[in-house]
Each structure stands twice: as structure tokens, then as C-alpha cells.
Amino acid sequence: MTNHALLTLCEHIAADRFISAEEAFQLRQAIFPDGVVSREEAEVLISLEGRVANSDEAWSQAFVEAVVDYVLQAGEYPGHVDENTASWLMARFGDDGARDTEIEVLLKTLERAESAPASLAAFARKRVASWLAGRPICAQETEFIRRALYVAAGAGAVSVTEDEARWLFAIDAESDGRANDSAWTDLFVKGVLNHLMGRRTPAALEQGDMLRREKWFAAQAEGPHGDSVLTMFEGGLKGFWSRVTTPDDVTRMEARYEAIVAEMREDERLTLAEIAWAVGMTREDGKRTANESALLAKLREIEAEATSA
């Protein structure tokens, strides 16, 4: 479908500010026949989503699927969200109040991406906080927070950063006193403890390193077919095995393993400085929330266990 035809269809559908399941099916047929979503089509859909309200779930699903599909395929390496595409998405979503469909696009993009700029994850957290403002933190809200907090897990993140922990404290301060779900308290406490005691993200799994590996693989694919693999096996399987099991290689692997284990143990130790940081955060806004009290109780419990061990 041409852009003009798509715009005409969207104008007709948006007239009553509601998209039915049948209209969502029409839009899906218009967007996906060639299996590729263009930037122009994604922009039309984002504009349409901003004009309708309380639409059928079929539209929400089609909208999220289409925009995520475009974002993940737009860069030089499919699956890796580049800076240009991330900037485009943030500009398209950054003006008005956050909507749940917008949040779903951001979170699904980050969950499915091989890598993405850190700025996109930070933007997703900002939009989740905007969407949460004034609401009690119930089941859906808690799930959005959980996904935004651990959204980079697919890219290798295994711990909560200081910025993410501060984000949790900010949401807690804004939502304190409402009829919040107990799951929110549990997530808050575990998220902050994850920051204090969690394993840091390996540098090899950060976006820059991942993209450099993609470029290397692409360069290998352009060279003589199979040269790199054949080189590995020169002299047959016996020759390959002798190379990867040389004393130098074994020693390096063992040393690397021991260093990783030592680093993990150091990360897991709850230090006085970390406890002081957490206590300082609970005092930063001059009031003690219910979640902060639960966090401090857990810290005292952990400290008591460490002292008696």
C-alpha cells in the first residue's frame, strides 16, 4: 500500500477515535504484506495511536508489533538498535504523556534487541516513571517497573546500576502512601539489594563490543569461504586439540576463571560504604517510606547474618 493510501485509511479509521478489531486487521494487512515495516509506515502508525483511545486489544498488538519490527530491522545490523533509530524513536515518543502502548514498544524493543544504546533504556525508565505518576503501584505497574529495571538482561546485564537504583527510589517516593501492591515492596527491596550486591555487566557484552564483533563476522563472511574455520582445524582434529590445550592456553583460561570468581565474590560482599549509600538514599528526601523501612530491615538482617557467620 502506498503512503497516500495508508494515510487515507488511517484518517478514516481515526474519525471516531476508536480502532475496532476489524479495523486493526485492515491495518495489519496494509502494513505487513511484504513483511517489512518502513519508517514512514511506523510514523503513520505512531501518529494514529496518538489520536485514538480505548481501542481494541488487536490494535494495540498490531501497533506494538509493527513499530518494534521496524526499530529492530532499521540499523546496519538487524537486531542491534543503532543511535540514529533510537534517537528517532525517543523523539516520536517524548512529547506527550506516556501511554501503555508506548511503554510496551520501548520494553519489547529492549527485550528483543541484541544490543541497544544505554540512552534508550534510560528513556524507557523515564517514560515508565511518567506513566506511573499519580497511580498506585499495582500488578501491571509492578511488572512494567520490573521489565524496565531488568530490560537489558538479554544484552548481558545482570545487576542494577546506581542510576537504576536511584530510579527505584524516585518511583517509591512519588508513590508512597497509595494502595500499592506488596509485590512492589518486594521488587524495590530486591532491586536495591541487587545494586548493592549484584554482579557487574561484563564489558564484552556492552553494545560497542557487540557491534565490533558483528563487523568482524561480516568481514569474515566477505573473505574466502571457510578460510577462518579451516585455519582452526589445520592438521585435523588432533592438531586443533593440541593448540587449544597448550599449557599457556590452559593457564590463561584458569587464571581468567579465578579472576571472575574473585570478582563475583567481591561484588556479593555488602560493604559498609554500600550500606551507608542505601541509608543515605532513604534520608535524601527527608521522609521514610514503607518500602525504605522494609529495605533497612533487610539490610539489618543481612548484616546480622554476616556478623554471626
N, C-alpha and C positions, 0 to 999 in steps of 0.2 A: 504494500500500500504506500502511495506517495505521501509525503509530509502534509500536503494540502488536504488530501483525503482523510488522513488521520486527524488533522486539526478540525475538519468539518464534523467528523464523527464525535470527537471529544466535546465540541461545542453543543452538539445535540444532546449528548448524554448528560452534560453538566447543567442543563437548563433547569432541572428540578432539584439540583444539589444532592442527588442520591444516585448511586450506581447499584443496580439490581444484579442478581446472579447471571441473568441472560445478557445484560449489557457488559458485564465482566468477561463473559465468554466471547462476545463480539470483539472486545479489545484484545483479548488474548489471541484470537485468530488474526487480528490485524498486525500485531506486533511480532509474533513468533513463527510465521510461515517459513522463513528462511533460516530459522534457528539462531539468528544474530540480532541483538538489540543495539541500535546506533545511539550516539549521544543525542541526536535530535529527537529520537523517539523517547529516550529516557527523560529529556527535558519536558516534552509534551505531557508525559505521564505525571511527572512531579508537579507541573502546573495544574493539571486536572485534579490531583489529590488535594491540593490546597483549596480547591473550590467546592468540594463536596464534604458531606458529613454523615456519620452513622450509616455507612454503606454496607452492602452485603459482604460477608467474610470472603467470598470468592474474589471480590475486587482487591481486598487487602492482600490476599495471597498472590494474585497476579501482579500487583504493583511491586511488592517486595521482590518477587522472583525476577521481574524484568530489570529493575534498577540494579540489583545485586549482580545479575548476569552481565550487564554492561560494564560495571565497575571492575569485575574480576577479569574481563577479557580486553579491557581498553589499553593496557600497558604493553610495553615491548615483550614482556614475558607473561603469558597467561597465568593467572593465579596469583601474581605479585601486583599489588596495588602501587602504582608509581605516584610521585609527588604531584604531578600535573592532575591526575584523575582525583586524587584525594582532595586537592585544593578546589577542584570543580564541585565535588560532592559537598564539601563543607560550605561553599558559597551558596549552593542551592538550598541547603537545609538550615542556614544560620540566621535567618532574619526574624521569622515569626516564632510564636510559642511552639514548643516541640509537640509532635503528635506521636501516638504509639506506632503508627506505620513507619515513620521516620526512624524511630528508635530501633525497630526491627530490621530495617535496611542496614543501619550502621553496625548493629551487633552481628547480624548474619554475614555481612561482608568481612568483618574482622575474624569471625569464627571460621569461615571457609577459606580465607586468604592464606597463601603460603607465607607471605610477608606483607607488611604494610607500614607506612611511616608512623612513628610514635605519635605524631601530631593528630592522626586520625583517631587513635584510641583515646587520647586526651579530649578531643572534641566530642566523642561518643559519651564519655563520662560527664562532660559539661551539659550535653543535651538531656541525658538521663536525669541529672540534678534539676534541670529546668522543668522537665516533665513531672518530677516528683513534688515540686514546690506546692505546699498547701494540702497535700494528700496525707492520709495515714499510710504507713508502710505495711500494706497487706501482702497476700501471697504473690500476686503478679508483680507488684513493685519490688518485693524482695528478690524475685527471680531476675528482673531487669538489672538490679544492683549486682547480683552475683555474676551474671553474664558479663557486665561491663567491667567488673573487677578482675575477672579471670579470662577476659576476652582474648588475650594474646597467648593463651596456653598452647594453641596449635602452632604458634611460631616459637615455642620453646620456653616461654615464661613460666616459672614455677614458684615465684614468690611475689608478694605485694610490695611495690615500691613505696618510698616515702610520700610521693605525690598522691598515689592511690590511697594510702592510709589517711592522709590529710583530707582527701575527698570523702572518705567514710565519716570522719569526724564532722565535716561540714554538713553532710546529709543528716547525721544524728542530731546536731544542734538545731537544724531547721525543723525537724520532725518530732522533736521531744515533746511529750505531753499528749500526743494523739493516741488513738486506739490502734497502736501498732501491733503487728503480728510478732509472736515470740521468736519466729524464725529470723526476724530482722536482728534481734539481740544476738542470737547465735551467730549469724553471719558477721555482724560487726566485731564481736569478740574474736572470732577465729580469723577474720581478715587482718585485724591489727596484730594479733599474735603471729600470723603468717609473715607480716612485715618484719617483726622483731626477730623471728627465729627461722625464717624461711630460707631456702636455697636460692642463691642468685642465678640469674639467667646466664647461661654460657654465651660468651661472645660469639662463638661460631654460629649461633642461631639468631643473631641480630640481622636486621634486614640488609644492611650493607654487605655483610659477609655472604648472605644467601644469594644476593644478586650477582656478586662476583663469581660464585660457583656456577650460577646459571650461564654467565658469559663464557666461562671456561668450558662447560659442557657443549655450548653452542659452537665454540671454536673447534672442539674435537670432532663434532659431527660434520664440520665443513672440510676436515682433512681427509687423508686416505682412509677408506673404510676399514675399521677394525684395527688400525695400527697400534693404538694405545693398549687395547686388550691383548693383542698378540705379543707386545713387548713384555707384558706382565708374565706371560707364560713361556718365554724363551727357554729352551731346554726342557720343555714338558712340565708336567705337574711336579716332578721331583725337583726341577730347577726352581720353580715358583716357591715351593715349600721351603727350600733351603734359604731363599732370600728373606722370606717373612719371618723365619725363626732364627736368624742370626743372633748371637749374644747381644750385639749392640741394640738391635730392634727390640728384643725381649726386655732388656734392661730399661730402655726408654718407655716401653708400654707399662712396665711395673712401676716405674717412678711416677709416670703420669697418673696411674690409678691411685697410688698412695697419696699424691698431692690432692686429687679430687676428694678422696675420703677425708683427709685432714681438713680441707676447706669446708666440706659439709658439716663436720663436727664443730668447727669454729662457728659456722653460721647458726647452728642449733643451740649454742650456749646463750642463755639470756643474761646479758651483762648489766651491770649497774647503770651504765650510760643509757642503755636501751630502756630500762625501767624508768629512769629519770625522764627520758623523752616522752614516754607514754603518760607519766604523771603530769608532766608539763602541758601536754595536749589537753588533758582533762580539765586543766585550770585556765586554759587560754582565753575562753570567753566569759570567765567569771562565774560560771554555774556548773553544777554537777548533774549530768543527765542520768537516767536509769541505765542506759547502755554503758556509760562510763563507769558507773558503780559496779556493774557486772564485770567489766574488764579489769578493774582494780582488784576485785575479789579473786579473779582467776590468776592474776599476777602474784598475789599474796600466796595463793595455793601452790603455784609453781615454785616460788621462792622457798616455801617451807619444805617442799619435797626435795629440792636441791640441797638444802641445808642438812636435812636428815639422812641423805644418801651417803 
